[in-house]
Amino acid sequence: MHRWSWAMGAVLGALLALVSVLRPQAASPIPDDAVATVNGRPIARGDYERALAGLLSARRSGVDAELRAQVLERLIEQELLVQHGLELGLAERDPKVRLDLGSAVIDLLSARGAHLADPSDEELRRFHRERASWFTRAEAAEVEVVRVASRTGETEAMVSARAEAVAQALRTDEPVASRVEAPILEVPAGMLPIAKLRDYLGDSVARAITHLRAGEVSEPLPAAGGYHLVRVVDRRDSAPEPFERVRDQVVAAWRREAGDRRLRSFLDARRQAAQVVVAEVL
């Protein structure tokens, strides 16, 4: 038998609860858009149907009368828990509940603004121009990095001289390994953003790369226990992406900013209408 996380208690009990809830009550009529009321608060028919639809998509055997009764029983129990939570004042004093409630209100405000018409192409292009940095591809490079490590008994001058020899070999495309013992560091092949190269190689190497053109080799860069040398195989400078290529990203960013403005306007209006007293900060 398929196990369902909401199923609690016997089916008979759920069916009896359903009959009890749906029995007409003159003192507490059920609204047309509800499937039940709990202490006078309705359980929306839409919530009930969404719960059923979620189960229908997960069950091959469909949704029968017993499962419908269980769904309604769980919604009733959920409403009872929510009402008790409000009675306990959790919305006022429980930090997690308050955080979740605030997030839910933000989501609700965002959903209410979702029906707004999309901006025109002209508005989007202006938005793209005004916030070009948001849609600028990262500076990137393909590099070869060689490490010149100090050897036992070598002075700093000797290590530096070897590093210079390696640099010269790289500049003239001579085989480095045949001239000196200088292993090539493992760096992922292809074009990588400078930020990613910084993660692999450190700040000093990343800064050097930004000042090198394709084909150029850096001066020996001090590193722990020796030097690093970098040859830029190819590079791509940062530049704003064409509007046509990032149109979907522009639309998404425009909607996020519009949502932020709606939220800011809502909060400003609520703050102006509220009585807020702030203690003097010592």
Helices and strands as residue ranges (DSSP letters): H 11-22, E 34-38, E 41-44, H 45-58, H 65-87, H 90-93, H 95-113, H 121-130, G 132-135, E 136-137, E 140-149, H 156-171, H 176-179, E 192-193, H 194-201, H 203-210, E 221-223, E 226-236, E 239-240, G 243-245, H 247-273
